[in-house]
Amino acid sequence: MAGEWKTIPLRDCGKWLSGGTPSKDEPQFWGGDIPWISAKSMTGNRFEDSDLRVTKNGVDNGTRLVPEQTILLLVRGSMLHQRIPVGITTRPVTFNQDVKAIVPRNDIDAFFLLYWFMANEPTLLSMVDNTGIGAGRLETDLLHAMSFPLPPLPEQKAIAHILGSLDDKIELNRKMNETLEAMARAIFKSWFVDFDPVRAKAEGREPAGMDAETAKLFPDSFQDSELGKIPKGWRVAEFGQYVDIAKGLSYKGSGLADAGMPLHNLNSVYEGGGYKHEGLKHYTGEFRDRHICLPGDVIVANTEQGFDYLLIGFPAIVPRCYGDKGLFTHHIYRLRPKSGSPLTNHFIYLMLLMPNFRDAVIGHTNGTTVNALARSGLELSLCVIPPSSITERLGDILAPAFDRRELLHEESNTLSCTRDALLPKLLSGEIKIEDAENFVEVA
């Protein structure tokens, strides 16, 4: 089969384009509805949104708009030393100067081109050099000179369809996990920030979306506190009165290895919160019992380069998939409810994501080039403490959602391994399309 394939230089696969950044000093360029893709938003391999968006004026003044089914490849950035972020646009987007865009020519399927880049990540990683300031760089001339296999278009589409069916399921799982996370945050905010059930009962209404047994747990009036009106019978206290906060292991680089104890670290926490599986390390060096964390423990980033508050203070929950115990580094804190505390791990995690409490916590950060969160910043921050009957009920409601998220991640990991095993064999013609289809069917 592969004997029928042609080979062309990668430069000839389509139109190569460079991006840019509109001036941040011009408000009319930002806040529109057109995604602006940068390294931060290049997660997964489907690009449809970003935390930053530009206006039509922004498109015309400093960046570039590309159509759906364009390949975006990061060519400059610190993460190039670990992985090669690449993906396909699922809607028109703009992108910055650290990204190259490839609009495939008519006889090249965009998804086939994407999977070729993914299959060649080891080669691309070997081509990464340094910019001089620690960031990685992929030289365009080297990329252009790479050889690209070109099967007939119908064969490209068949291969892309097989691999895409796996990626579609992975993407569906990712979106479902986002929905489950958003649901948990919304319930927490309604109960413990906006106090919606208490407001409803105070106005003589039944709390919306809540069974009678749960509604009985909430009071029907408010009381004054240093944080304003709070539900009657609840209290305001320093977070540290109810939560034990520990700092992790100051590890030695010589102890890092491909196997060993799971080492949860600063790169294990996503900007904005949540556990980042790609950031896990392993450690074979010495440690103490106080450096151990368990599945379900909450970890919090306590360090950040710069002062944008993108990472510092954000939490994650240690997943079960890494065994019954692991380690955590000095760049994160481990949080556990103290004995007799009404707070639960789910409550602690979600509280740290609420803007008002987060503002109080990061108000304690300081540093010159590296921003640091002192343990006292968490311990001294005030929060509203509900009775254990309500926090336990929250756990009963949310536990299935958090369990489902872990199962979906594990399923996606299995599908990714299946896809990665098929990638080089399909793209080299080593395995027949019909055999791959049967393999995917079983997976």
NUNU-838858 format. One record per residue (C-alpha): residue in one letter; x, y, z. Coordinates in steps of 0.5 Angstrom, whole numbers, padded with zeros to 4 digits, always signed. Last residue first. Layout:
AXYZ
...
END
This chain:
A-0022-0001+0043
V-0025-0007+0040
E-0028-0003+0034
V-0021+0001+0034
F-0017-0005+0032
N-0023-0007+0027
E-0022-0001+0024
A-0014-0002+0024
D-0015-0008+0020
E-0019-0005+0015
I-0014+0001+0014
K-0008-0004+0013
I-0002-0003+0018
E+0005-0002+0015
G+0003+0004+0011
S+0007+0009+0014
L+0002+0013+0017
L-0002+0007+0019
K+0003+0004+0023
P+0006+0011+0026
L-0001+0013+0029
L-0004+0006+0031
A+0000+0006+0037
D-0001+0013+0039
R-0009+0012+0038
T-0009+0006+0042
C-0005+0010+0048
S-0010+0016+0047
L-0016+0011+0048
T-0013+0008+0054
N-0012+0015+0057
S-0019+0018+0055
E-0022+0012+0059
E-0018+0014+0065
H-0020+0021+0064
L-0027+0019+0064
L-0027+0015+0070
E-0023+0020+0074
R-0029+0025+0072
R-0034+0020+0073
D-0031+0019+0081
F-0032+0027+0081
A-0039+0027+0079
P-0041+0021+0083
A-0038+0025+0089
L-0042+0031+0088
I-0048+0030+0091
D-0046+0026+0097
G-0040+0031+0098
L-0045+0037+0098
R-0049+0033+0104
E-0043+0032+0108
T-0042+0040+0107
I-0049+0041+0109
S-0049+0036+0116
S-0042+0039+0117
P-0045+0046+0119
P-0043+0051+0115
I-0036+0055+0116
V-0036+0062+0112
C-0029+0064+0110
L-0023+0068+0113
S-0016+0068+0110
L-0011+0067+0116
E-0009+0060+0114
L-0009+0061+0107
G-0004+0067+0107
S-0001+0064+0113
R+0002+0058+0109
A+0006+0064+0105
L+0004+0065+0097
A+0010+0066+0093
N+0011+0071+0087
V+0018+0070+0083
T+0021+0076+0081
T+0021+0080+0087
G+0016+0076+0092
N+0009+0077+0095
T+0003+0073+0096
H-0002+0075+0102
G-0007+0078+0097
I-0007+0072+0094
V-0011+0069+0099
A-0017+0074+0100
D-0018+0075+0092
R-0019+0067+0092
F-0024+0067+0097
N-0028+0072+0094
P-0027+0069+0087
M-0029+0062+0089
L-0024+0057+0087
L-0021+0056+0093
M-0028+0054+0096
L-0029+0049+0091
Y-0022+0045+0093
I-0024+0046+0101
F-0031+0043+0100
H-0029+0037+0096
N-0024+0035+0101
T-0029+0036+0106
L-0030+0041+0112
P-0034+0040+0118
S-0027+0040+0122
G-0027+0034+0127
S-0020+0032+0126
K-0017+0038+0121
P-0019+0038+0114
R-0013+0036+0109
L-0009+0041+0105
R-0003+0039+0101
Y+0001+0046+0099
I+0005+0046+0093
H+0012+0049+0090
H+0015+0045+0096
T+0014+0038+0092
F+0008+0033+0093
L+0009+0025+0094
G+0005+0019+0092
K+0000+0015+0096
D-0005+0009+0094
G-0004+0009+0087
Y-0003+0014+0081
C-0010+0013+0078
R-0014+0016+0085
P-0013+0023+0083
V-0010+0028+0087
I-0015+0034+0087
A-0013+0041+0085
P-0012+0048+0087
F-0011+0055+0085
G-0007+0059+0090
I-0001+0061+0085
L-0003+0059+0077
L-0005+0065+0073
Y-0004+0070+0079
D-0001+0075+0073
F+0005+0077+0078
G+0011+0073+0075
Q+0014+0066+0076
E+0009+0063+0080
T+0009+0059+0087
N+0004+0056+0092
A+0000+0052+0088
V-0005+0048+0092
I-0006+0041+0093
V-0012+0038+0096
D-0012+0030+0098
G-0017+0026+0094
P-0012+0020+0093
L-0006+0021+0098
C+0000+0026+0100
I+0006+0024+0103
H+0012+0029+0104
R+0010+0029+0112
D+0012+0021+0112
R+0019+0024+0110
F+0023+0023+0103
E+0029+0020+0100
G+0030+0020+0093
T+0027+0015+0087
Y+0022+0021+0085
H+0017+0021+0079
K+0014+0027+0075
L+0007+0029+0074
G+0005+0035+0069
E+0001+0031+0064
H-0004+0030+0069
K-0006+0037+0070
Y-0011+0037+0076
G-0016+0042+0076
G-0015+0050+0078
G-0015+0056+0073
E-0008+0055+0071
Y-0008+0048+0071
V-0004+0044+0077
S+0001+0038+0076
N+0006+0043+0074
L+0007+0046+0081
N+0009+0039+0083
H+0006+0032+0084
L+0011+0027+0085
P+0009+0019+0084
M+0014+0015+0087
G+0018+0011+0082
A+0019+0011+0075
D+0022+0015+0069
A+0026+0018+0074
L+0028+0025+0078
G+0032+0023+0084
S+0038+0027+0081
G+0034+0033+0081
K+0034+0033+0089
Y+0027+0035+0092
S+0025+0040+0097
L+0019+0036+0099
G+0012+0039+0101
K+0009+0044+0105
A+0003+0042+0109
I-0004+0046+0111
D-0008+0043+0116
V-0015+0046+0115
Y-0021+0048+0120
Q-0017+0053+0124
G-0013+0055+0118
F-0019+0058+0114
E-0020+0063+0119
A-0027+0063+0122
V-0034+0066+0120
R-0040+0062+0123
W-0046+0059+0121
G-0052+0059+0125
K-0056+0064+0121
P-0054+0064+0114
I-0049+0070+0113
K-0050+0077+0112
G-0043+0081+0111
L-0036+0078+0112
E-0035+0081+0119
S-0042+0078+0120
D-0049+0079+0121
Q-0054+0074+0121
F-0059+0071+0116
S-0066+0067+0116
D-0069+0060+0113
P-0064+0056+0116
F-0061+0050+0111
L-0061+0043+0113
K-0069+0042+0111
A-0067+0044+0104
T-0063+0037+0103
E-0069+0033+0105
A-0074+0037+0101
D-0070+0035+0095
M-0067+0041+0091
G-0067+0044+0084
A-0070+0051+0087
P-0070+0052+0094
E-0078+0052+0096
R-0080+0059+0097
G-0082+0063+0103
E-0078+0069+0102
A-0073+0067+0108
K-0073+0060+0105
A-0071+0062+0098
R-0066+0066+0101
V-0063+0060+0105
P-0063+0056+0099
D-0059+0061+0095
F-0054+0063+0099
D-0050+0066+0094
V-0043+0064+0096
F-0044+0057+0100
W-0050+0054+0097
S-0051+0057+0090
K-0043+0058+0089
F-0042+0050+0091
I-0048+0048+0086
A-0044+0052+0080
R-0037+0050+0082
A-0040+0042+0082
M-0044+0044+0075
A-0038+0047+0072
E-0033+0041+0074
L-0038+0036+0071
T-0039+0040+0064
E-0031+0041+0064
N-0031+0033+0065
M-0036+0032+0059
K-0032+0037+0055
R-0026+0032+0056
N-0030+0026+0055
L-0033+0028+0048
E-0026+0030+0046
I-0023+0023+0047
K-0029+0020+0044
D-0027+0025+0038
D-0020+0023+0038
L-0022+0016+0037
S-0026+0017+0031
G-0021+0022+0029
L-0016+0016+0028
I-0020+0012+0024
H-0023+0018+0020
A-0016+0021+0019
I-0014+0014+0016
A-0020+0014+0011
K-0019+0021+0009
Q-0011+0020+0007
E-0013+0014+0003
P-0019+0018-0001
L-0013+0023-0002
P-0008+0019-0005
P-0002+0018+0000
L+0003+0023+0001
P+0008+0022+0006
F+0012+0028+0008
S+0019+0029+0008
M+0022+0035+0013
A+0026+0040+0010
H+0020+0046+0011
L+0021+0044+0019
L+0028+0045+0019
D+0027+0052+0015
T+0022+0054+0020
E+0026+0053+0026
L+0023+0050+0032
R+0025+0054+0039
G+0025+0052+0046
A+0025+0058+0051
G+0031+0058+0056
I+0033+0065+0055
G+0038+0064+0049
T+0032+0061+0044
N+0034+0054+0045
D+0034+0048+0040
V+0028+0044+0039
M+0030+0039+0033
S+0030+0033+0037
L+0023+0034+0040
L+0020+0034+0032
T+0023+0027+0031
P+0019+0025+0038
E+0013+0029+0036
N+0013+0025+0029
A+0006+0021+0030
M+0003+0028+0032
F+0005+0032+0026
W+0003+0026+0021
Y-0004+0026+0025
L-0005+0033+0024
L-0003+0033+0016
F-0008+0027+0016
F-0013+0031+0019
A-0012+0037+0014
D-0013+0032+0008
I-0008+0034+0003
D-0010+0035-0004
N-0013+0042-0004
R-0007+0045+0000
P-0007+0045+0007
V-0007+0052+0011
I-0001+0051+0016
A-0001+0056+0021
K+0006+0057+0026
V+0005+0059+0033
D+0010+0064+0037
Q+0007+0070+0034
N+0000+0070+0036
F-0006+0066+0033
T-0013+0068+0030
V-0019+0063+0030
P-0024+0061+0025
R-0027+0055+0027
T-0025+0047+0029
T-0018+0049+0028
I-0013+0043+0028
G-0008+0042+0033
V+0000+0042+0035
P+0003+0043+0042
I+0010+0039+0041
R+0012+0036+0048
Q+0017+0037+0054
H+0022+0042+0051
L+0017+0045+0047
M+0014+0047+0053
S+0018+0053+0054
G+0016+0057+0048
R+0017+0058+0040
V+0015+0054+0035
L+0007+0052+0037
L+0004+0049+0031
L-0003+0051+0029
I-0006+0046+0023
T-0012+0050+0019
Q-0019+0046+0019
E-0023+0052+0020
P-0020+0058+0017
V-0014+0063+0019
L-0015+0070+0022
R-0008+0074+0023
T-0005+0078+0028
G-0003+0086+0029
N-0008+0091+0027
D-0013+0088+0022
V-0015+0082+0027
G-0015+0087+0033
N-0020+0091+0029
K-0025+0085+0028
T-0025+0084+0035
V-0020+0079+0039
R-0021+0074+0044
L-0017+0072+0050
D-0018+0065+0054
S-0018+0061+0048
D-0023+0057+0044
E-0024+0053+0038
F-0017+0049+0038
R-0018+0041+0037
N-0011+0038+0039
G-0011+0038+0046
T-0009+0044+0050
M-0006+0050+0046
S-0010+0055+0050
K-0003+0057+0054
A+0001+0057+0048
S-0003+0062+0044
I-0009+0062+0040
W-0013+0069+0040
P-0021+0067+0039
I-0025+0071+0035
D-0031+0074+0040
G-0029+0081+0042
G-0025+0083+0048
W-0019+0086+0045
F-0017+0090+0039
Q-0021+0096+0041
P-0018+0096+0048
E-0011+0099+0045
D-0006+0098+0050
K-0005+0091+0049
S-0003+0092+0042
P-0005+0086+0037
T-0001+0080+0038
G+0002+0076+0032
G+0001+0070+0027
S+0006+0067+0022
L+0003+0063+0016
W+0005+0057+0012
K+0001+0056+0006
G+0000+0048+0004
C+0004+0042+0004
D+0009+0044+0000
R+0014+0046+0006
L+0013+0039+0009
P+0018+0037+0003
I+0014+0031-0002
T+0014+0024-0002
K+0009+0020-0006
W+0005+0014-0004
E+0003+0008-0008
G+0009+0004-0005
A+0005+0005+0002
M+0000+0000+0000
END
